[in-house]
Amino acid sequence: MIRPSIPDDTIALIDIAKTIGFQPDELEALSEMLSDYFGGDRDTDHFWITDDDNGPVGVAYCEPERMTDQTWNLQLIAIRPDRQGQGRGATLLSYVEQTLASCGGRMLVVETSGMPDFERTRTFYAKCGYEEEARIRDFYTTGDDKIVYRKMLAD
């Protein structure tokens, strides 16, 4: 079941991020983002959703790109490693796309690393209909490019 994230999900969502390789500083930032969101910072359009199967097994976070016409950025999508390969990530991503399209979203962009460890992630986005739009060399660090994918949500 895919549903809006709730405050009780916080620990499990951070744990999912940790199991997929988030670093301590990234986990701290994620914790602060969730705390702000659940603490009442809901005056913007960003949203968190949870894939729940007797407890959170996946998460997605999306926010609008500032100064654009209905362009959104998928900042995070993650499925617990023991639940990957079951179509859950594609289902969660499709839910995000449908939600955005239903409220006028025009385009969804997602960014990921160009490192070999992220090949599976890049393949996932391509299978879900995303096209590589840009590559910024050495963005994250020397030798680690940022790859930007995009998908049009509405014509």
C-alpha positions in Angstrom: 0.0 0.0 0.0 1.4 3.4 -0.9 0.3 6.2 1.4 1.4 9.6 2.7 4.3 9.3 5.2 3.5 9.9 8.8 5.7 10.9 11.8 5.8 7.3 13.1 7.5 6.3 9.8 10.6 8.5 10.5 12.9 5.9 12.1 12.0 3.3 9.4 12.5 5.7 6.6 15.9 6.8 7.9 16.8 3.1 8.3 15.9 2.5 4.6 18.2 5.3 3.6 21.0 3.9 5.7 20.6 0.3 4.3 20.9 1.7 0.7 24.2 3.5 1.5 23.4 7.0 2.8 26.3 8.5 4.6 26.0 9.9 8.2 25.8 13.5 7.0 23.1 12.6 4.5 21.2 10.7 7.1 21.4 13.7 9.4 20.1 16.0 6.6 17.3 13.5 5.9 16.3 13.4 9.6 16.1 17.2 9.7 14.0 17.3 6.5 11.5 14.8 7.9 11.5 16.6 11.3 10.7 19.9 9.5 8.0 18.3 7.3 6.3 16.6 10.2 6.8 19.7 12.4 4.5 21.8 10.3 6.6 22.8 7.3 3.8 21.9 4.9 3.3 25.3 3.4 5.1 24.1 0.2 4.1 21.5 -2.3 6.7 18.9 -1.4 5.6 15.5 -0.2 6.8 12.3 1.3 5.1 8.9 0.5 5.7 5.5 2.0 5.4 2.0 0.5 3.9 0.2 3.4 3.8 -3.6 3.7 3.2 -4.2 7.5 5.7 -1.4 8.0 7.6 0.9 5.7 9.6 -0.8 3.0 10.0 2.2 0.6 10.0 6.0 0.5 9.9 8.7 -2.0 10.3 12.5 -1.6 9.5 15.0 -4.3 9.5 18.8 -4.4 8.8 21.4 -7.0 11.7 23.1 -8.8 11.7 26.8 -7.9 11.1 29.3 -10.7 9.8 26.6 -13.2 6.4 25.9 -14.6 5.3 22.6 -12.9 8.7 20.9 -13.0 9.3 18.6 -10.1 12.4 17.0 -8.7 12.4 13.5 -7.2 14.9 14.0 -4.4 14.7 10.5 -3.0 13.3 7.1 -3.9 14.4 4.0 -2.0 13.2 0.5 -1.4 14.7 -1.7 1.4 17.3 -4.0 -0.2 15.4 -7.2 0.8 12.3 -5.9 -1.1 14.1 -4.8 -4.2 13.6 -6.6 -7.5 9.8 -7.0 -6.9 8.6 -4.0 -8.9 8.0 -1.9 -5.8 10.3 0.9 -6.9 8.6 1.1 -10.3 5.2 1.1 -8.6 6.2 3.8 -6.2 7.7 5.9 -9.0 4.5 5.5 -11.1 2.5 6.6 -8.1 4.6 9.8 -7.8 4.2 10.5 -11.5 0.4 10.0 -11.4 0.1 12.2 -8.4 2.1 15.0 -10.0 0.3 14.7 -13.3 -3.1 14.8 -11.6 -2.3 18.2 -10.1 -0.8 19.7 -13.2 2.8 18.5 -13.0 4.5 18.8 -16.3 8.0 17.2 -15.9 9.8 15.1 -13.3 13.6 15.2 -13.1 15.8 13.0 -11.1 19.5 13.1 -10.4 22.0 10.3 -9.6 25.6 9.5 -9.6 27.6 8.4 -12.6 29.7 6.0 -10.6 29.6 2.3 -11.4 27.8 1.5 -8.1 24.8 3.5 -9.5 24.5 1.5 -12.7 21.5 -0.3 -11.4 19.9 3.0 -10.5 20.4 4.4 -13.9 19.1 1.3 -15.5 16.0 1.5 -13.3 15.2 5.1 -14.5 15.7 4.2 -18.1 13.3 1.2 -17.8 10.8 3.6 -16.2 10.9 5.8 -19.3 13.4 8.4 -18.1 15.8 9.9 -20.6 19.3 11.1 -19.7 19.1 14.8 -20.2 22.4 16.1 -18.8 25.7 15.1 -17.3 27.8 17.4 -15.1 31.3 16.0 -14.9 33.0 15.8 -11.5 29.9 17.3 -9.8 29.9 15.3 -6.5 33.6 14.9 -6.4 36.4 14.4 -8.9 35.4 11.4 -11.1 31.8 11.4 -9.8 29.5 12.9 -12.4 25.9 14.0 -11.7 23.5 12.5 -14.3 20.1 14.1 -14.7 17.1 12.2 -16.1 13.8 13.6 -17.1 10.3 12.4 -18.0 7.4 14.5 -19.3 4.3 13.9 -17.3 1.8 15.6 -19.5 1.7 16.8 -23.1 
